[in-house]
């Protein structure tokens, strides 16, 4: 698996960045409108399942996508995940019941279960070892542009044209992303064709034990993320923000402002010192969200949360790659994303249960989010003090 050793990034790297931008644009385009869409079907009480069910299949598929990425190659895994996203977006306009909607969300989760596993492993293959955080930060920055563009465009299209047009636009973004992949060359040598035997995974192969410390931190800090994704559309509406994507735009622009530099900083000063600062800011951002009583304060919270997200993601993913072995990078990244999906899904389900479609309960959810962030900080301190990253627990 070749790594870039010069000072410039390859054409493959930039093509992968464009693919990620389009995929994230299409994926996040529909998110702000899904709670309202589910309510129109009569499923207002099931909003926590919009993210929760999605992350179930995403998490379940991680060990398989990681193994396939290491055996078949990165590109087939990326194509499969993107194709699922493309096809599911085409089906949303034809959903006519709450049960069908929730089933579609379950299937849609395979897209995130596969595409990011393949792309992150590909980036890990071609990134120089001494600029790993920088490369991941830059790749994440481009993907975050899609996260910024998608919600605003999606909400605007849904309001000005139609909800169905928004879904079709999402599908087109994924389709173009797939077409660009034909220019990428595979980084895995000695690939094998697909067989059902590849889906037989032993218990020891489910997760990568070398990366359990950053994975557990990811798990804890993704609970706030699941809560944000679930409640911010309703919270925005409650506070008078008609475009439910505005929060995500502020969040993403703030994330973009720090993501690239955070990666470089963690390369220079180390992953743990950088994470201390970002986790502290994560706690503050959730407290501010809990206290938000106006659109302005909610957007301040979005900026704070975006900054900490822009620092956490490249730093933790780079740390995961640092600890992993080259032949198991797919599994290592799958483990990290498994932790992400578990945290996002758990946070979404908790948010839905506590919220119970009552606006006065929103603050309680974000106080709990702050507690999860504090727990992550304490665990990082203990992991650093007792050098837990050099130990395995399974």
Rosetta blueprint (number, residue, H / E / L):
1 X L
2 X L
3 X L
4 X L
5 X L
6 X L
7 X L
8 X L
9 X L
10 X L
11 X H
12 X H
13 X H
14 X H
15 X H
16 X H
17 X H
18 X H
19 X H
20 X H
21 X H
22 X H
23 X H
24 X H
25 X H
26 X H
27 X H
28 X H
29 X H
30 X L
31 X H
32 X H
33 X H
34 X H
35 X H
36 X H
37 X H
38 X H
39 X H
40 X H
41 X L
42 X L
43 X L
44 X H
45 X H
46 X H
47 X L
48 X H
49 X H
50 X H
51 X H
52 X H
53 X H
54 X H
55 X H
56 X H
57 X H
58 X H
59 X H
60 X H
61 X H
62 X H
63 X H
64 X H
65 X H
66 X H
67 X H
68 X H
69 X H
70 X H
71 X H
72 X L
73 X L
74 X H
75 X H
76 X H
77 X H
78 X H
79 X H
80 X H
81 X H
82 X H
83 X H
84 X H
85 X H
86 X H
87 X H
88 X H
89 X H
90 X H
91 X H
92 X H
93 X L
94 X L
95 X L
96 X L
97 X L
98 X H
99 X H
100 X H
101 X H
102 X H
103 X H
104 X H
105 X H
106 X H
107 X H
108 X H
109 X H
110 X H
111 X H
112 X H
113 X H
114 X H
115 X H
116 X H
117 X H
118 X H
119 X H
120 X H
121 X H
122 X H
123 X H
124 X H
125 X H
126 X H
127 X L
128 X L
129 X H
130 X H
131 X H
132 X H
133 X H
134 X H
135 X H
136 X H
137 X H
138 X H
139 X H
140 X H
141 X H
142 X H
143 X H
144 X H
145 X H
146 X H
147 X H
148 X H
149 X H
150 X H
151 X H
152 X H
153 X H
154 X H
155 X H
156 X H
157 X H
158 X H
159 X H
160 X H
161 X L
162 X L
163 X H
164 X H
165 X H
166 X H
167 X H
168 X H
169 X H
170 X H
171 X H
172 X H
173 X H
174 X H
175 X H
176 X H
177 X H
178 X H
179 X H
180 X H
181 X H
182 X H
183 X H
184 X L
185 X L
186 X L
187 X L
188 X L
189 X L
190 X L
191 X L
192 X L
193 X L
194 X L
195 X L
196 X H
197 X H
198 X H
199 X H
200 X L
201 X L
202 X L
203 X H
204 X H
205 X H
206 X L
207 X L
208 X L
209 X H
210 X H
211 X H
212 X H
213 X H
214 X H
215 X H
216 X H
217 X H
218 X H
219 X H
220 X H
221 X H
222 X H
223 X H
224 X H
225 X H
226 X H
227 X H
228 X H
229 X H
230 X H
231 X H
232 X H
233 X H
234 X H
235 X H
236 X H
237 X H
238 X H
239 X H
240 X L
241 X L
242 X L
243 X L
244 X L
245 X L
246 X H
247 X H
248 X H
249 X H
250 X H
251 X H
252 X H
253 X H
254 X H
255 X H
256 X H
257 X H
258 X H
259 X H
260 X H
261 X H
262 X H
263 X H
264 X H
265 X H
266 X H
267 X H
268 X H
269 X H
270 X L
271 X H
272 X H
273 X H
274 X H
275 X H
276 X H
277 X H
278 X H
279 X H
280 X H
281 X H
282 X H
283 X H
284 X H
285 X H
286 X H
287 X H
288 X H
289 X H
290 X H
291 X H
292 X L
293 X L
294 X L
295 X H
296 X H
297 X H
298 X H
299 X H
300 X H
301 X H
302 X H
303 X H
304 X H
305 X H
306 X H
307 X H
308 X H
309 X H
310 X H
311 X H
312 X H
313 X H
314 X H
315 X H
316 X H
317 X H
318 X H
319 X H
320 X H
321 X H
322 X H
323 X H
324 X L
325 X L
326 X H
327 X H
328 X H
329 X H
330 X H
331 X H
332 X H
333 X H
334 X H
335 X H
336 X H
337 X H
338 X H
339 X H
340 X H
341 X H
342 X H
343 X H
344 X H
345 X H
346 X H
347 X H
348 X H
349 X H
350 X H
351 X H
352 X H
353 X H
354 X H
355 X H
356 X L
357 X L
358 X L
359 X H
360 X H
361 X H
362 X H
363 X H
364 X H
365 X H
366 X H
367 X H
368 X H
369 X H
370 X H
371 X H
372 X H
373 X H
374 X H
375 X H
376 X H
377 X H
378 X H
379 X H
380 X H
381 X H
382 X H
383 X H
384 X H
385 X H
386 X L
387 X L
388 X H
389 X H
390 X H
391 X L
392 X L
393 X L
394 X L
